[in-house]
Every structure is written in structure tokens, then in C-alpha cells.
Amino acid sequence: MNDYQKQALVWDWDAYDETPEYEYWCECAGRFGKKVLIPMCAHGQAGAFMAQKGFLVTAFDITPEMISEGKKRYGKIDGLKLVEADLLDLDLDEKDFDFAFIAGNGDLHLLQSVRAVERALRSVRSHLRPGGCLALELTLPAGESFSYPKRAFQPRVPGYSDKKVWKENEGRYDAGEKRHYISQTVYIEDENGTESFTQSVCLQYYEREVILALLKQCGFDTVNEYSDRQKEPWKPGGDFWAAEAIKSIG
Ligand SMILES: C[S@@+](CC[C@H](N)C(=O)[O-])C[C@H]1O[C@@H](n2cnc3c(N)ncnc32)[C@H](O)[C@@H]1O
């Protein structure tokens, strides 16, 4: 069982209200149309919110357990399709989406090579209508390596009434490789006692220029770059980078 399969049951351990983030995505998508594609969606919570606001959403994830848990929670929502699919090899029936976004929690950084990112961009492009938009959010690589000791995280708002879930994280960042190695232990306490599992994730960071070049190579015109979700025009210095790239004609 891989790390995301293990996490699927407790993915929504923190029931903190993410409405502002989901409203942000509604606003971004609404400028392009109603049909929204959400890669790497986990349970599809953002998609569920957007579908309830009237968008026609297809949200997909490679981990079957994520999609089946998502269907238990959101399967009855009109306008939402939850699909098991691989972003690197995507071939959905519909290929006329107005808007797609890869953001939050470092999703693009789960792709471990430039070649993988290129495949992902080509996959998304082939599912957008001409003039459709891909929004990306990335963490830019830090110049210095660092490490941090184990820290415990409690949910801001507990997600479950029948169990208590908390996490411990420790990690290190290698500036040479631009890789962030995170080791996380998830604890689940219920009436039968406490169980835990440890999982590892590696986030590969990419320079802005690398992603801009890939976008161009894959048939996108990058029309906007931002430094934050208030859409301040991008300027060097921070570690957050967002871009809106339009599927070019041809
Ligand atoms: C950080 S989690 C998802 C976060 C999600 N966007 C959210 O905000 O809840 C990353 C997800 O990407 C999925 N994933 C990883 N590689 C994938 C791929 N090649 N295609 C589709 N999904 C993938 C994992 O199964 C996992 O559910």
C-alpha cells in the first residue's frame, strides 16, 4: 500500500473551513467558463464545492482509495465527476474544459522530473479547449539547504467524531537537488486504541524559468504571473509563484 492509499481514509482529518480558497478557484475559473478539470484532487473537496456553485467539474486522482472515499462523501453532488486517472497519461472522453488548476499542498512537486511535468502539461493541454486556461501554483526552490526536527500537528478543526487523528512531521531540504524530503507519522486513536503509520514524501521543486519554458514547449502562452493569491504581479524574492497559461491555438 502506498502513502496516499494509507492516507485516503483520514485525508479530511482537519475540517478547517477552506471556503476562501475554493471561492478563489471559482473566481479564477469563472473568467473562462463552467467546465473545470481538477488533477490530483484527493477526495475532490474543491471540486465538490465548485460543483455546488454551478460548475461542471471533473476531478481525478491516481489513487483509487482517494476516489472511492471522495465518492462516499461527494458522490451525489450534481455536476461533479470523480475519476481515477493518471495525470501523466490522461485520456478522458471530454476534451473541452475551460479551466484546470494544479495547486495547493505542492501537488506539482510530487512529479519528480522535468519529463514528468512535461507529460502532465501535455495531458492537461489536450483536455482544454483552445483559449482554455491552466492555473499553476508552485513553491520556488530555496537557495539554502535546511532541516527541521519532528513537530506535532493537531487538526485546526477535528474532522471526525469517532476518532482522533494527529500527525508528526520532520524533514530536510537539499538545495543542490531542490528536493524536500518529508517523513510523516499519522496517529489514529479510536475506541480500540491508537495505531500509526509512517510515510515519506519527496517534493521536487523547479525554477520558474524551467516551468515557463516547459509551458511554452507544451503549447501554452503564459499570460499572468502572480506573487500571491491577491494577484500581486510576480516579482523575484518570494517562494510562491502562480501562473495562468492559455492553451494556444494550433
Ligand atoms: C497533496 S495530495 C492532493 C491535494 C489535493 N489537491 C487537495 O488539496 O486536497 C496529492 C494527490 O495527488 C495524487 N497523485 C499523485 N500522482 C498523481 C498522478 N500522476 N496523477 C493523478 N494524481 C496523482 C495523489 O494520489 C494525491 O491524492
The ligand as a Tripos MOL2 file, in Angstrom:
@<TRIPOS>MOLECULE
LIG
   27    29     1     0     0
SMALL
NO_CHARGES

@<TRIPOS>ATOM
      1 C1         -1.0890   16.5030   -1.8750 C.3       1 LIG1
      2 S1         -2.3090   15.3910   -2.4070 S.3       1 LIG1
      3 C2         -3.6870   16.2490   -3.0250 C.3       1 LIG1
      4 C3         -4.0670   17.5080   -2.5390 C.3       1 LIG1
      5 C4         -5.3500   17.9840   -3.1130 C.3       1 LIG1
      6 N1         -5.1160   18.7930   -4.2760 N.3       1 LIG1
      7 C5         -6.0530   18.7230   -2.0260 C.2       1 LIG1
      8 O1         -5.9300   19.9470   -1.9930 O.co2     1 LIG1
      9 O2         -6.6610   18.0730   -1.1840 O.co2     1 LIG1
     10 C6         -1.6790   14.8460   -3.9280 C.3       1 LIG1
     11 C7         -2.5840   13.8750   -4.6520 C.3       1 LIG1
     12 O3         -2.0190   13.6650   -5.9520 O.3       1 LIG1
     13 C8         -2.3020   12.3330   -6.3250 C.3       1 LIG1
     14 N2         -1.3760   11.9930   -7.4270 N.ar      1 LIG1
     15 C9         -0.0540   11.7650   -7.3560 C.ar      1 LIG1
     16 N3          0.4360   11.5000   -8.5850 N.ar      1 LIG1
     17 C10        -0.6140   11.5730   -9.4500 C.ar      1 LIG1
     18 C11        -0.7480   11.3880  -10.8530 C.ar      1 LIG1
     19 N4          0.2950   11.0630  -11.6230 N.pl3     1 LIG1
     20 N5         -1.9740   11.5270  -11.4170 N.ar      1 LIG1
     21 C12        -3.0530   11.8560  -10.6510 C.ar      1 LIG1
     22 N6         -2.9830   12.0210   -9.3020 N.ar      1 LIG1
     23 C13        -1.7750   11.8910   -8.7140 C.ar      1 LIG1
     24 C14        -2.1240   11.5300   -5.0350 C.3       1 LIG1
     25 O4         -2.8210   10.3170   -5.0830 O.3       1 LIG1
     26 C15        -2.7110   12.5100   -4.0050 C.3       1 LIG1
     27 O5         -4.0520   12.2470   -3.7200 O.3       1 LIG1
@<TRIPOS>BOND
     1     1     2 1
     2     2     3 1
     3     2    10 1
     4     3     4 1
     5     4     5 1
     6     5     6 1
     7     5     7 1
     8     7     8 2
     9     7     9 1
    10    10    11 1
    11    11    12 1
    12    11    26 1
    13    12    13 1
    14    13    14 1
    15    13    24 1
    16    14    15 ar
    17    14    23 ar
    18    15    16 ar
    19    16    17 ar
    20    17    18 ar
    21    17    23 ar
    22    18    19 1
    23    18    20 ar
    24    20    21 ar
    25    21    22 ar
    26    22    23 ar
    27    24    25 1
    28    24    26 1
    29    26    27 1
@<TRIPOS>SUBSTRUCTURE
     1 LIG1         1 GROUP 0 **** ****
